[in-house]
Amino acid sequence: MSLFYRSQDPVPVFGSRLAASPFTRTSVALTNAYADTYKEIKVGGYSKMNLDILYTMGAAETANTIEFKIEGSPDGTNWYALANESNSGAVSTLLARNWTFTGTNAAAATISIGIDVFYKYVKISVQETGVAANAGTIYAEATLSGA
């Protein structure tokens, strides 16, 4: 049995799309700094967020990656990193959670990531690493699901 969500709302994160059939996605250029490419989204009242990403590596580039982080906030001003937990013996170690995705050499690649939402706001930040000469682009859309 699957969950029923009364509402599943798409939210553009990076880039834009036209509602033509088939729809056209427009990506944005990436940089090597989280501060350059981020989006804050009000998610209060939703319980799940799925992030669909289309990453296109720059021409003639190989083995580049995008790194992104998602932070939560109760007020849209103070941001807190999502946590990753590892256990050893009876000790839990918490680290700030970041995701790394390796693209397809000089081509487009996709990934989809779902997370539980416990926050009023989230901030999604992305940066590209490994660029020799040609920066890549990103299109991302979040689907917010809730009652």
N, C-alpha and C positions, 0 to 999 in steps of 0.2 A: 504494500500500500504506500502510495506517495503522499507527500504533504500537499495540502491545498493552500495556495496563497491567493487571497482576494485581490491582491495588487501585485503586479510585476511591471515596474516602471524602468524603461531605459534612460540612462543619463550619459550624455557625452562627457568623456573625461579628457582625452587628448585628440584634437582634430575635430572634424565635423562630417556629417553625412547628409546627402540629399535623399528625400523619400521617394525618388523615382524608382521605377521597377526595371531592371534590378537597381538597388540603391548604390550610390557612388560615395565611397569613403575618401576623405581628404585628410592626409596625415600632416603632422607637424615635425619640424626638424628637431633632432636631439642634440644635447650638449654633454659635456663631461661633468656637469654639476647638478645636484638635486634641486638647488634653488632656482634654476632656470626653467624647469618643467615640472609643475605640480598643479593639483586641482583640489580644492576643498569642496566637500559635498555634505549637505545636511541629510542624515540617514536616520534620525530619530523616528521611531515608530515602525521601522523595518527590522527584520530579523536575519536576513541573509543578503549578501552582496556577491555577485559574480562579476568578475572582471575579465572581459574578452580583449585580447591584445593582438594587434597585427604589427610586427616589427620588420622593417625592411632595412637590411644592412646596406651601407653605401656601396656604390660601384667599385669594383676591384678590391673590396675589403674582405678579409677572412678572419674567422674566429672571434668576431666582436661580440660583446654581450651587452644586455641592458640589465641594470640593477634597479630594483624599485623597493620602496618601503611604504607601508601603510601605517598611519598613526591615527589614534583616536583622541577625541576631545569632548569634554562636557559643555564647553562654552564657545568653541570656535577660535579661541585665543591661545589657550595652553594645550600643547600637544604632547601625547604620550605614545611611545613606541609600543607596537604589539610585541608580545614576548614569545620566545622559543624556550622550551624547557628540556633540559637533559638531566638524567638521573644516574647517580653512581652511588651504590650503597644506599644510605638513607639520606643523601644530600641531593637536593634539587638545585640546579644552576640555571638562572634565567639570563638570557641574552636578548638584545634588541633583534627583532626578526627582520631580515632582509631577504629578498628573492633575487636570484640571478638566472637569466635565461640566455643561452647561447643561440644566436641566430643562424640562419643558413647563409653560407658564403655568397655575398653580393646578390642576395635574393630575399624574398619575403618568407616569414615564418609566423605561425600563430600559436597562442597558448591561452588557456582559460583557467582562472583560479577562483574558487569559491571560498568565502570566509563568513563566519558568524559575525553578526553586528551587535555590539553591546553599547554603542556610543551614540551621542547626539550628532556628532560630526566625524567625518574621516578626511584625512588628507593623503592623497596618493602622489608620491614623488618618484621621478625616474631620471636616470642618467645613463649614458652610453660609455663603455670602456673599450680600449683596444683599438681605437680609430687611428689609422696611419695617415689618411688624407681626406677621406670622404665620409662625413657623418651620415648616420642613418636617419630614418623617420619612424614615427609611431602613430598609430591610430588605436585608441582604446575607448571602450564603452562599458559602463557598469549597468547591470540589471539589479535593481533593488526589489526584494521580495518581502512581503509582509501581510499582516492581516488587515 
